Amino acid sequence: MKKRKTASVLMLTGSFRQSGVTIYQRNGKLVTRTATSDEKRSNTLGQFKQRQKMRHTTALWQMLKIDCKELMFTERDTAYQNFASLANRLPVVYVERLSMGHASFLMPGIPVSDGTLPAITLKIGEVNGAAALLTDLTNEDLTNHSKFWLYTAVQNLENDFMPRVRFSVREVKWNEMTLVDGHLALVGDEFADEKKGWALVRVNGDRCSQQGIVTRCSLYQRYTTEEALQEAAKSYGGLTPKPFLSPG
């Protein structure tokens, strides 16, 4: 009895990449080419810093998007572009490639909103000896149909080693606020927690204020040092040295 030969047919609508080879269709024919390069990827100090900054921006955005359904970034084509443009101002944190690739850190200035309404000035302080989130809002700000959303950020240590920021948001009612020297404040023990941060966002319809987190959390600072930079760079294969320029 003859054995039947089974034909294998590869249907392509784009390209297929596997084991360093890319296969694609051109003019009805399959074309194969290598998809790898022996050239080492450049990793100068400037490139490394920007890549670390974008890694952290992405990690923060993923957590913010997962944890908070109420997000308002209205000043760019997409919410992520808007968030990333603001997060680019944050300090660079350096983490090792394999063990800390998804780490995120609570720090002052993490953006939670961006819009055209006046920003609220926020400060962590005290009211009659009790911890408080102080604002520059007055009673008049409570009568112009605006709502106020309180974002809370918490620095967690997940799986006993991975620093990760978690977020939550809730609407603040006017009767939760305390008038102090003509300005409104939120008072409570939670505002003494050094692993938390807050942002109060003014919202009116589809408009909002630009707000960033205020916090006393300092864990991130140990990942901004020269030592942290060198350890992180080593895990990525080291930095590309500057080319030697001979004197003219």
C-alpha positions as CSV (number, residue, x, y, z in Angstrom):
1,M,0.0,0.0,0.0
2,K,1.3,3.4,-0.9
3,K,1.7,6.0,1.7
4,R,-0.2,9.2,1.0
5,K,1.8,12.4,1.2
6,T,0.0,15.2,3.0
7,A,0.7,18.7,1.6
8,S,1.3,21.5,4.1
9,V,0.0,24.9,3.1
10,L,1.0,28.1,4.8
11,M,-1.6,30.8,4.6
12,L,-0.2,34.3,5.1
13,T,-1.9,37.6,5.3
14,G,1.1,39.4,6.7
15,S,4.5,38.1,7.9
16,F,5.6,35.3,10.1
17,R,8.7,35.6,12.3
18,Q,10.2,32.6,14.1
19,S,13.7,31.6,15.2
20,G,15.4,34.6,13.6
21,V,13.7,34.1,10.2
22,T,10.9,36.2,8.7
23,I,8.6,34.7,6.1
24,Y,6.3,36.9,4.1
25,Q,4.4,36.9,0.8
26,R,5.4,39.1,-2.2
27,N,3.7,38.9,-5.6
28,G,2.2,35.6,-4.8
29,K,5.5,34.0,-3.7
30,L,6.9,33.2,-0.3
31,V,10.0,35.2,0.6
32,T,12.4,34.2,3.4
33,R,15.0,36.4,5.1
34,T,16.9,36.5,8.3
35,A,15.4,38.7,11.0
36,T,18.4,39.0,13.3
37,S,21.3,41.3,13.4
38,D,24.8,40.8,14.9
39,E,25.0,44.5,15.7
40,K,24.7,45.2,19.5
41,R,21.9,47.6,20.3
42,S,23.2,51.0,21.3
43,N,22.6,51.7,25.0
44,T,24.2,55.1,25.8
45,L,23.6,56.8,29.1
46,G,21.0,59.1,27.6
47,Q,19.2,56.2,25.8
48,F,19.2,54.1,28.9
49,K,17.7,56.9,31.1
50,Q,14.9,57.5,28.6
51,R,14.2,53.7,28.3
52,Q,14.0,53.4,32.1
53,K,11.8,56.4,32.2
54,M,9.4,55.0,29.6
55,R,9.4,51.6,31.3
56,H,8.2,53.2,34.6
57,T,5.7,55.4,32.8
58,T,4.2,52.3,31.2
59,A,4.1,50.4,34.5
60,L,2.4,53.3,36.3
61,W,-0.2,53.7,33.5
62,Q,-1.0,50.0,33.5
63,M,-1.7,50.2,37.3
64,L,-3.7,53.4,37.0
65,K,-5.8,52.1,34.1
66,I,-6.5,48.8,35.9
67,D,-7.4,50.3,39.3
68,C,-9.4,53.4,38.3
69,K,-12.4,53.5,35.9
70,E,-12.6,57.2,36.4
71,L,-9.7,58.7,34.4
72,M,-9.7,62.1,32.6
73,F,-6.8,63.1,30.3
74,T,-8.3,65.4,27.7
75,E,-5.3,67.4,26.3
76,R,-3.8,64.9,23.9
77,D,-5.1,62.6,21.1
78,T,-5.1,59.7,23.6
79,A,-5.3,59.4,27.4
80,Y,-2.0,57.5,27.4
81,Q,-0.2,60.1,25.3
82,N,-1.5,62.7,27.7
83,F,-0.4,60.8,30.8
84,A,3.1,59.9,29.3
85,S,3.8,63.6,28.4
86,L,3.3,64.5,32.0
87,A,5.0,61.5,33.5
88,N,8.1,62.3,31.5
89,R,8.8,65.0,34.1
90,L,9.1,62.5,36.9
91,P,12.5,61.4,38.3
92,V,14.2,58.4,36.6
93,V,14.1,55.2,38.6
94,Y,16.6,52.5,37.7
95,V,15.6,48.8,38.1
96,E,17.2,45.6,37.1
97,R,15.8,43.9,33.9
98,L,14.6,40.5,35.1
99,S,13.8,40.9,38.7
100,M,12.2,44.4,38.6
101,G,10.9,44.9,35.1
102,H,7.3,45.6,36.2
103,A,8.1,47.6,39.3
104,S,6.4,51.0,39.9
105,F,7.1,53.6,42.6
106,L,5.0,56.1,44.5
107,M,6.5,59.6,44.1
108,P,5.4,63.2,44.1
109,G,3.9,64.4,40.8
110,I,2.4,61.2,39.3
111,P,-0.3,62.5,37.0
112,V,-3.8,61.4,37.5
113,S,-5.7,63.9,35.3
114,D,-5.2,66.7,32.8
115,G,-7.7,69.3,31.7
116,T,-8.5,73.0,31.4
117,L,-10.0,73.7,34.9
118,P,-7.9,75.5,37.4
119,A,-5.5,73.2,39.2
120,I,-6.0,72.7,43.0
121,T,-2.9,73.4,45.1
122,L,-2.4,70.5,47.5
123,K,-0.2,70.0,50.5
124,I,0.0,67.3,53.3
125,G,-0.1,69.0,56.7
126,E,-2.1,69.1,59.9
127,V,-5.3,70.6,61.3
128,N,-5.4,70.9,65.1
129,G,-2.8,68.2,65.4
130,A,-4.6,65.8,63.0
131,A,-3.2,64.8,59.6
132,A,-4.8,66.5,56.7
133,L,-4.7,67.1,53.0
134,L,-4.7,70.9,52.7
135,T,-6.1,72.7,49.6
136,D,-6.5,76.2,48.3
137,L,-10.2,75.6,47.7
138,T,-12.8,77.9,49.3
139,N,-16.5,77.5,49.9
140,E,-17.2,79.3,46.7
141,D,-15.6,76.4,44.8
142,L,-18.3,74.1,46.1
143,T,-21.2,76.1,44.5
144,N,-20.1,76.0,40.8
145,H,-21.4,72.6,39.9
146,S,-18.0,71.0,40.2
147,K,-17.4,67.5,41.6
148,F,-14.2,66.5,43.4
149,W,-12.5,63.1,42.9
150,L,-9.9,61.9,45.4
151,Y,-7.3,59.6,44.0
152,T,-5.3,57.6,46.5
153,A,-2.0,55.8,45.6
154,V,-0.5,53.2,47.8
155,Q,3.1,51.8,47.6
156,N,2.8,48.0,47.9
157,L,5.4,45.2,48.0
158,E,4.0,42.4,46.0
159,N,5.3,38.8,46.2
160,D,7.7,40.0,48.9
161,F,10.0,41.8,46.5
162,M,8.1,43.7,43.7
163,P,7.3,47.4,44.5
164,R,4.1,48.3,42.8
165,V,1.8,51.3,43.1
166,R,-2.0,50.7,43.4
167,F,-4.6,53.4,42.9
168,S,-8.2,54.0,43.9
169,V,-10.6,56.9,43.3
170,R,-13.8,58.1,44.9
171,E,-16.0,61.2,44.9
172,V,-15.6,63.5,47.8
173,K,-18.8,65.2,49.2
174,W,-18.7,68.8,50.3
175,N,-19.6,67.9,53.9
176,E,-16.4,65.8,54.2
177,M,-14.3,68.9,54.0
178,T,-13.2,71.1,56.9
179,L,-12.8,74.9,56.6
180,V,-9.4,76.0,57.9
181,D,-8.4,79.7,57.7
182,G,-10.8,80.2,54.7
183,H,-9.6,77.1,52.8
184,L,-10.9,73.6,52.7
185,A,-9.1,70.5,53.9
186,L,-9.7,66.8,54.2
187,V,-8.8,65.6,57.7
188,G,-8.1,62.0,58.8
189,D,-5.5,59.5,60.0
190,E,-5.0,58.1,56.5
191,F,-3.1,61.4,55.5
192,A,-0.4,60.4,58.0
193,D,0.4,57.2,56.1
194,E,3.9,57.6,54.5
195,K,3.2,54.8,52.0
196,K,0.2,56.7,50.5
197,G,-0.3,59.7,48.3
198,W,-3.3,61.7,47.1
199,A,-4.6,64.0,44.4
200,L,-7.9,65.9,44.5
201,V,-9.3,66.5,41.0
202,R,-11.8,69.2,40.1
203,V,-14.4,67.8,37.6
204,N,-17.1,69.8,35.7
205,G,-18.8,67.8,33.0
206,D,-16.1,66.7,30.6
207,R,-13.6,69.2,31.9
208,C,-11.1,68.6,34.8
209,S,-8.1,70.1,36.5
210,Q,-4.5,68.9,35.9
211,Q,-3.4,67.2,39.1
212,G,-0.5,65.1,40.4
213,I,0.0,63.0,43.5
214,V,1.4,64.5,46.7
215,T,3.1,62.1,49.0
216,R,5.7,61.7,51.7
217,C,6.7,58.2,50.4
218,S,10.5,58.1,49.7
219,L,11.1,54.4,48.7
220,Y,11.7,55.5,45.1
221,Q,14.7,57.6,46.1
222,R,16.9,54.6,46.6
223,Y,16.4,53.7,42.9
224,T,17.5,57.1,41.7
225,T,21.2,56.8,42.8
226,E,24.3,56.3,40.8
227,E,24.7,52.8,42.3
228,A,21.1,51.9,41.2
229,L,21.9,53.2,37.7
230,Q,25.0,51.1,37.4
231,E,23.4,47.9,38.7
232,A,20.4,48.3,36.4
233,A,22.6,49.1,33.4
234,K,24.7,45.9,34.1
235,S,21.5,43.8,34.0
236,Y,20.8,45.2,30.5
237,G,24.4,44.3,29.2
238,G,26.0,47.6,30.3
239,L,26.2,51.0,28.8
240,T,27.5,51.8,25.4
241,P,30.8,53.8,25.9
242,K,31.1,57.2,24.3
243,P,33.1,57.1,21.1
244,F,36.7,58.3,21.5
245,L,37.3,61.6,19.7
246,S,40.9,62.3,18.8
247,P,42.1,65.9,19.2
248,G,41.9,67.9,15.9
